[in-house]
């Protein structure tokens, strides 16, 4: 099966990934007041939560850089290209599915940004 995705679409996806990584701290701090909630945890759990937050931010940023810098390589249909593309797709499918299935949407703040 030979599917060709335009370069601009891959680059746009990469820009979106980097945007998400850059705005992630703002959303956590300003929208969800995440840091005050984390302060209620034991110190080791605070560090675990912060570490996983950094992992998520780092993955999003890295996926964006890969998409922008290695656009042609992602399209060459090598085993590595399929694996990386599959990893990024699986990451986002799992992330969105988990958010829909487990995060109660009624607890999202009703401020101006989220309306």
N, C-alpha and C positions, 0 to 999 in steps of 0.2 A: 504494500500500500504506500503510495507516494503522495504525501500531503505537503503542500508548500504554503507556508505562512509568510506573509510579507514582512520584510525587515522592519518597516516602520511600526508594525503591530508588536513585534517582539521588543523593540526599543521603547515603545510606549508602555508596555507591561513592566519593563525594567525601571522606567522613570516612576511608575506607580509604586513599585516595590520600595524604591529609595524614599519616595515621599512618605509612605507608610512608616518606614523606619525612622525618618526624621521627625515625624509628628507624634510618634508613639509616646515619648516622654510627656509631651503637652497633654495628650488625651488622658494619660494615667494621672497626672498631677492636677490639671485644671478641671477636667470634666468629671472624673471619677473619684477625686480626692484619695487616690490609691495609697499615697505615702502615709497618711494619717491612719488608714485602715491597717497597713502593714506594721505600724508602730505598736499595735495591740498584740502582735505575735511575740513568741519567745525569740530571743536574739538569733538563734540558729535558724529558725523558720523565717525570720526577716531576711537573713542573708540568702537562704534558698530561694525565696520569692524574688528578691532582687536579681539573683543570678539567672534564674529562668527568664525574667523579663529582659535581661541583656542578651540571652541566647536568642530569644524571639526577635529582638531588634537587630541583632547581628545577622541572623538568617535572612531576614527581609532585605537588609542592605546588601548582603552578599549575593542573593539571588538577583537583585537589581543590577549590580555591577556585572555579573556573569552575562545577563541578558543584553546589556548594552555593549560590553567589550567583546563578547564572543558570539555575537549574533550569527555570523556565518557558520561557526563551528556547531552551534546548536541545531542548525538546519541540515548538516551533512549526513544525518541518519546513521552515524556510527553508533556502536553499542554505548559508548560513553555519552554521546549526545542524547540518545533515547533514555539512558539512565538518569541523567541530570534533569532533563525535561520531565520525566516521570516523577522524580523526587519532588520537584517544584509543584507539579500538579497534585500529587498525593498530599503534600504539605497543606496546600490551600483547600482541597476538598475536606480533609480532616479538620482543619481549623474552622471552616465555615460550618460544617456539620456539627462539630462540638459546640460551637457558639449557639446554634439554633436549638440543639437538643438539650443542652445542660445549663445555659445561662438564662436566667429569668429576665425576659425583656421588659417586664413591668418595673424593674428596678433601675432601668436606665434613667439618668436625670432628665428632667423635662426642661432644660434650659434652652436658650435661643439656638445654640450651635446644633443641637440634636433634633430640633423640630423640622 
